[in-house]
Amino acid sequence: MIGVADLGLDARAQAEEAGFRTFESLDAILGERLDGVILSVPTNLHREYALRCIDAGCALLVEKPIALKVSEGIEIIEAARRKSVPLMVGYVERYNPAVIALRNFMQSGSLGKVHGISARRLGTMPARIKDANVLIDIGVHDIDMAAFVLGAKLELKAAQGGRAVLEDRIDFAFLALEGAGVPVHLETNWITPVKFREVLVTGEHGVCHVDYITQTARFAAAREFPVMPTFEGSVDYYKMGEFSNLPVDRQEPLRLELQAFANGIRSGLLPDPEISLVSLQIAEEATQIIEQRMRA
């Protein structure tokens, strides 16, 4: 690793303490001989900084979302193609071992026909996010996750939300989507005092639950529910369902993402950056629907 470029003195001090060289600007680090650049800046700067990296001929990993707007994302992708510059967009949940375990379990047919997906990404407002709304900044994670585990493109069906704390941006949202005939419900916000990162997938053979943070994936098999002679008996029987853990090789998802980027530079095989446009397009459409409803 060559080093870290950051305007912040604290960030540079932390990098230096970890043994890395530091630079005061993107231009300064682009003057070095670089194999690739990891771009992690405010979303409204993605387009400008990405185009500068591409113009310099540097392979580029842009952390999600690819840009603040779909039009800017398209511009970045087209510029990378014209310059033949490797480009990857970082959707870290694709590298979360628990999400991979869920996807493998679904693809094996063990869950049977999928009847629905419900995901929650809730927590407090990060002080450093000052441009994108909650859908653009973190909602895209679960839109992409649902498409990833289903192996299908999603379509937005309905969106609700608003501004509970912030005055200038949407900070809570509920989305109804569909992919491959499967209903998908997503809830995301910056107003919940407790952090949730989870998904529940219901199928004909049972239900899977994944906690992104603890990297646990669990499965509870479907059961028949016979009519019980008493109400108490029914209550006891319903309590009997239990989850069993799916095998998960726990590793740091961000490390796996960065390894995929480095390996992709060497092999020439990187994930298609256009996957980032799909989730961003849905987040953009949902934002428009919610804002129109708020103005009505």
Order of alpha helices (4+ residues) and beta strands (2+ residues): beta-alpha-beta-alpha-beta-alpha-beta-alpha-beta-alpha-beta-alpha-beta-beta-beta-beta-beta-beta-alpha-beta-alpha-alpha
